[in-house]
Amino acid sequence: MEQISSFLPFIAMFAVVYFFMIAPQMKRAKQEKKFASELKPGDKIVTKSGMYGKVFSINEKDNSLVIETMSGKIKFDRGAISMESSKKLNTSSEV
């Protein structure tokens, strides 16, 4: 009984870390992966580096896409896409 009570704080700390740090990160990663797989030309997006643009074309062969920005067209890897820009605008207005 004494051994169980000595491990109880460690178990509680692990549970807190999991529910407040690990689980939300896994949920966000799953949402980003789903969004990246559902991209289509014309979608307005934000890259992970903060660049705003519109999807111009998608290349399935090398898993990249061309983004049209105000300064021109830039080729990005699909993994560099963070979220849809309308979602970014909605989250910043909630703060």
N, CA, C and O of each residue as an XYZ file, in Angstrom:
380
protein
N       0.825     -1.197      0.000
C       0.000      0.000      0.000
C       0.869      1.260      0.000
O       0.550      2.255     -0.652
N       1.971      1.193      0.744
C       2.857      2.344      0.834
C       3.561      2.610     -0.497
O       3.810      3.766     -0.838
N       3.884      1.562     -1.250
C       4.536      1.727     -2.544
C       3.603      2.394     -3.557
O       4.042      3.224     -4.354
N       2.350      2.042     -3.529
C       1.371      2.638     -4.450
C       1.208      4.125     -4.158
O       1.147      4.938     -5.080
N       1.138      4.477     -2.898
C       0.953      5.884     -2.550
C       2.189      6.724     -2.883
O       2.072      7.932     -3.087
N       3.359      6.108     -2.939
C       4.557      6.867     -3.304
C       4.617      7.131     -4.818
O       5.239      8.106     -5.239
N       3.986      6.284     -5.641
C       3.951      6.481     -7.091
C       2.763      7.326     -7.558
O       2.726      7.768     -8.706
N       1.810      7.546     -6.684
C       0.607      8.290     -7.054
C       0.899      9.707     -7.560
O       0.275     10.106     -8.544
N       1.796     10.493     -6.964
C       2.090     11.826     -7.520
C       2.684     11.779     -8.932
O       2.383     12.639     -9.760
N       3.524     10.782     -9.208
C       4.104     10.651    -10.548
C       3.036     10.299    -11.577
O       3.050     10.817    -12.694
N       2.127      9.432    -11.206
C       1.034      9.054    -12.097
C       0.140     10.262    -12.365
O      -0.288     10.486    -13.498
N      -0.138     11.034    -11.326
C      -0.967     12.229    -11.487
C      -0.276     13.267    -12.371
O      -0.927     13.893    -13.207
N       1.030     13.458    -12.197
C       1.762     14.415    -13.036
C       1.761     13.979    -14.495
O       1.608     14.812    -15.388
N       1.929     12.686    -14.746
C       1.897     12.187    -16.116
C       0.522     12.418    -16.738
O       0.425     12.809    -17.901
N      -0.531     12.180    -15.974
C      -1.884     12.394    -16.490
C      -2.119     13.860    -16.835
O      -2.715     14.164    -17.868
N      -1.659     14.766    -15.987
C      -1.827     16.200    -16.248
C      -1.045     16.603    -17.498
O      -1.566     17.325    -18.348
N       0.187     16.147    -17.615
C       1.002     16.473    -18.793
C       0.343     15.928    -20.052
O       0.306     16.613    -21.075
N      -0.173     14.716    -19.993
C      -0.803     14.115    -21.172
C      -2.032     14.907    -21.604
O      -2.161     15.250    -22.779
N      -2.937     15.201    -20.673
C      -4.197     15.849    -21.047
C      -4.048     17.329    -21.384
O      -4.880     17.868    -22.114
N      -3.017     18.003    -20.878
C      -2.857     19.426    -21.173
C      -1.811     19.733    -22.241
O      -1.787     20.845    -22.770
N      -0.941     18.768    -22.571
C       0.110     19.056    -23.545
C       0.123     18.081    -24.716
O       0.127     18.513    -25.868
N       0.130     16.799    -24.454
C       0.305     15.820    -25.515
C      -0.972     15.630    -26.336
O      -0.913     15.652    -27.565
N      -2.108     15.446    -25.693
C      -3.367     15.197    -26.408
C      -3.769     16.364    -27.314
O      -4.144     16.115    -28.460
N      -3.713     17.628    -26.862
C      -4.069     18.724    -27.779
C      -3.128     18.832    -28.984
O      -3.566     19.166    -30.085
N      -1.847     18.554    -28.779
C      -0.900     18.603    -29.887
C      -1.202     17.515    -30.915
O      -1.119     17.760    -32.118
N      -1.551     16.319    -30.451
C      -1.897     15.242    -31.365
C      -3.175     15.587    -32.141
O      -3.279     15.283    -33.329
N      -4.137     16.214    -31.478
C      -5.383     16.603    -32.132
C      -5.116     17.635    -33.220
O      -5.668     17.535    -34.316
N      -4.279     18.619    -32.931
C      -3.969     19.658    -33.917
C      -3.216     19.063    -35.106
O      -3.486     19.426    -36.251
N      -2.285     18.161    -34.848
C      -1.533     17.531    -35.928
C      -2.466     16.731    -36.837
O      -2.304     16.738    -38.058
N      -3.426     16.052    -36.252
C      -4.390     15.288    -37.041
C      -5.246     16.217    -37.909
O      -5.522     15.903    -39.066
N      -5.667     17.363    -37.351
C      -6.463     18.321    -38.120
C      -5.651     18.908    -39.271
O      -6.174     19.063    -40.375
N      -4.378     19.237    -39.033
C      -3.529     19.795    -40.090
C      -3.297     18.777    -41.199
O      -3.298     19.135    -42.377
N      -3.099     17.515    -40.837
C      -2.878     16.476    -41.836
C      -4.134     16.284    -42.684
O      -4.045     16.124    -43.901
N      -5.295     16.298    -42.048
C      -6.557     16.144    -42.769
C      -6.759     17.326    -43.712
O      -7.149     17.137    -44.864
N      -6.499     18.545    -43.235
C      -6.655     19.731    -44.064
C      -5.718     19.689    -45.264
O      -6.128     20.008    -46.380
N      -4.461     19.299    -45.047
C      -3.487     19.253    -46.132
C      -3.891     18.227    -47.194
O      -3.627     18.433    -48.378
N      -4.516     17.146    -46.793
C      -4.924     16.138    -47.773
C      -6.168     16.561    -48.545
O      -6.417     16.037    -49.631
N      -6.956     17.493    -48.013
C      -8.188     17.936    -48.669
C      -8.027     19.243    -49.444
O      -9.017     19.808    -49.907
N      -6.792     19.731    -49.591
C      -6.566     20.987    -50.308
C      -6.989     20.877    -51.765
O      -6.859     19.823    -52.387
N      -7.496     21.983    -52.297
C      -7.850     22.044    -53.705
C      -7.515     23.444    -54.214
O      -7.438     24.380    -53.418
N      -7.317     23.606    -55.506
C      -7.006     24.930    -56.047
C      -8.093     25.952    -55.691
O      -9.288     25.672    -55.783
N      -7.647     27.122    -55.289
C      -8.570     28.188    -54.900
C      -8.700     28.362    -53.400
O      -9.228     29.379    -52.949
N      -8.230     27.391    -52.602
C      -8.290     27.504    -51.138
C      -7.312     28.568    -50.652
O      -6.168     28.619    -51.102
N      -7.764     29.411    -49.739
C      -6.879     30.416    -49.139
C      -6.238     29.784    -47.908
O      -6.922     29.217    -47.056
N      -4.909     29.893    -47.829
C      -4.177     29.181    -46.779
C      -3.140     30.079    -46.121
O      -2.843     31.175    -46.596
N      -2.591     29.572    -44.994
C      -1.474     30.190    -44.294
C      -0.404     29.114    -44.138
O      -0.705     28.001    -43.708
N       0.840     29.434    -44.484
C       1.922     28.471    -44.296
C       2.405     28.527    -42.848
O       2.048     29.441    -42.104
N       3.203     27.563    -42.462
C       3.737     27.529    -41.099
C       4.699     28.681    -40.841
O       4.944     29.038    -39.689
N       5.244     29.261    -41.899
C       6.132     30.407    -41.739
C       5.363     31.725    -41.701
O       5.961     32.783    -41.503
N       4.024     31.671    -41.891
C       3.198     32.860    -41.785
C       2.864     33.526    -43.103
O       2.340     34.639    -43.108
N       3.149     32.881    -44.216
C       2.859     33.467    -45.523
C       1.418     33.140    -45.931
O       0.990     31.988    -45.861
N       0.687     34.157    -46.351
C      -0.696     34.000    -46.787
C      -0.725     33.856    -48.302
O       0.081     34.467    -49.003
N      -1.651     33.048    -48.805
C      -1.778     32.895    -50.240
C      -2.967     32.047    -50.609
O      -3.750     31.629    -49.756
N      -3.087     31.799    -51.910
C      -4.170     30.982    -52.442
C      -3.551     29.842    -53.230
O      -2.602     30.055    -53.985
N      -4.075     28.637    -53.066
C      -3.546     27.472    -53.769
C      -3.824     27.654    -55.256
O      -4.969     27.832    -55.673
N      -2.747     27.607    -56.053
C      -2.876     27.777    -57.494
C      -2.951     26.421    -58.185
O      -3.827     26.190    -59.018
N      -2.031     25.529    -57.838
C      -2.038     24.181    -58.414
C      -1.437     23.194    -57.421
O      -0.679     23.567    -56.526
N      -1.795     21.928    -57.603
C      -1.321     20.860    -56.711
C      -0.637     19.794    -57.557
O      -1.171     19.357    -58.576
N       0.556     19.378    -57.121
C       1.309     18.332    -57.800
C       1.347     17.115    -56.886
O       2.053     17.111    -55.877
N       0.590     16.087    -57.239
C       0.523     14.875    -56.416
C       1.808     14.049    -56.516
O       2.133     13.289    -55.603
N       2.539     14.200    -57.629
C       3.730     13.373    -57.853
C       4.828     13.654    -56.826
O       5.415     12.722    -56.277
N       5.107     14.931    -56.566
C       6.152     15.252    -55.590
C       5.577     15.876    -54.314
O       6.317     16.453    -53.517
N       4.273     15.764    -54.122
C       3.586     16.200    -52.902
C       3.837     17.680    -52.606
O       4.144     18.060    -51.476
N       3.701     18.499    -53.638
C       3.911     19.926    -53.477
C       2.718     20.683    -54.054
O       1.840     20.107    -54.698
N       2.714     21.991    -53.804
C       1.686     22.840    -54.385
C       2.257     24.210    -54.655
O       3.238     24.624    -54.038
N       1.634     24.909    -55.582
C       2.048     26.260    -55.932
C       1.045     27.209    -55.300
O      -0.166     27.076    -55.477
N       1.585     28.180    -54.549
C       0.750     29.160    -53.865
C       0.898     30.500    -54.570
O       2.006     30.952    -54.859
N      -0.229     31.116    -54.836
C      -0.236     32.435    -55.454
C      -0.327     33.479    -54.347
O      -1.285     33.498    -53.574
N       0.677     34.344    -54.280
C       0.697     35.426    -53.298
C       0.615     36.755    -54.037
O       0.544     36.783    -55.265
N       0.626     37.846    -53.297
C       0.565     39.158    -53.933
C       1.828     39.449    -54.737
O       1.787     40.249    -55.672
N       2.942     38.820    -54.394
C       4.199     39.080    -55.096
C       4.501     38.061    -56.186
O       5.482     38.228    -56.911
N       3.703     37.021    -56.329
C       3.941     36.024    -57.366
C       3.546     34.639    -56.907
O       2.783     34.480    -55.954
N       4.071     33.635    -57.594
C       3.762     32.236    -57.293
C       4.988     31.573    -56.680
O       6.114     31.762    -57.140
N       4.741     30.780    -55.617
C       5.820     30.109    -54.892
C       5.440     28.649    -54.709
O       4.290     28.335    -54.405
N       6.411     27.753    -54.894
C       6.180     26.323    -54.722
C       6.502     25.923    -53.284
O       7.570     26.259    -52.771
N       5.586     25.207    -52.633
C       5.749     24.749    -51.259
C       5.482     23.258    -51.158
O       4.769     22.685    -51.981
N       6.057     22.641    -50.149
C       5.725     21.270    -49.802
C       4.386     21.275    -49.067
O       4.066     22.240    -48.373
N       3.614     20.221    -49.210
C       2.310     20.176    -48.533
C       2.435     20.250    -47.020
O       1.530     20.746    -46.350
N       3.525     19.772    -46.481
C       3.741     19.800    -45.039
C       3.944     21.195    -44.483
O       3.863     21.394    -43.270
N       4.207     22.163    -45.346
C       4.438     23.542    -44.899
C       3.147     24.323    -44.724
O       3.174     25.472    -44.281
N       2.017     23.716    -45.066
C       0.734     24.400    -44.947
C       0.216     24.223    -43.530
O       0.149     23.104    -43.022
N      -0.146     25.317    -42.900
C      -0.602     25.275    -41.515
C      -2.114     25.148    -41.414
O      -2.622     24.196    -40.823
N      -2.835     26.110    -41.991
C      -4.291     26.087    -41.862
C      -4.928     26.964    -42.917
O      -4.253     27.682    -43.654
N      -6.226     26.886    -42.967
C      -6.995     27.742    -43.861
C      -6.981     29.152    -43.288
O      -7.097     29.324    -42.074
N      -6.841     30.157    -44.134
C      -6.706     31.527    -43.630
C      -7.976     32.031    -42.964
O      -7.893     32.878    -42.075
N      -9.145     31.546    -43.358
C     -10.378     31.989    -42.690
C     -10.416     31.482    -41.244
O     -10.948     32.157    -40.362
N      -9.847     30.287    -41.000
C      -9.773     29.788    -39.620
C      -8.790     30.630    -38.809
O      -9.035     30.901    -37.633
N      -7.684     31.046    -39.423
C      -6.689     31.877    -38.757
C      -7.306     33.212    -38.360
O      -7.056     33.708    -37.262
N      -8.109     33.796    -39.245
C      -8.751     35.061    -38.953
C      -9.777     34.906    -37.834
O      -9.917     35.797    -36.995
N     -10.491     33.792    -37.813
C     -11.495     33.549    -36.763
C     -10.845     33.351    -35.409
O     -11.373     33.832    -34.406
N      -9.705     32.655    -35.343
C      -9.058     32.405    -34.055
C      -8.430     33.666    -33.507
O      -8.382     33.831    -32.288
N      -7.946     34.566    -34.348
C      -7.323     35.786    -33.854
C      -8.377     36.773    -33.348
O      -8.066     37.595    -32.486
N      -9.611     36.718    -33.853
C     -10.651     37.633    -33.381
C     -11.272     37.162    -32.071
O     -11.909     37.950    -31.373
N     -11.093     35.876    -31.726
C     -11.651     35.354    -30.489
C     -10.832     35.776    -29.277
O     -11.360     35.804    -28.166
N      -9.559     36.104    -29.461
C      -8.657     36.424    -28.341
C      -8.985     37.713    -27.711
O      -8.320     38.121    -26.759
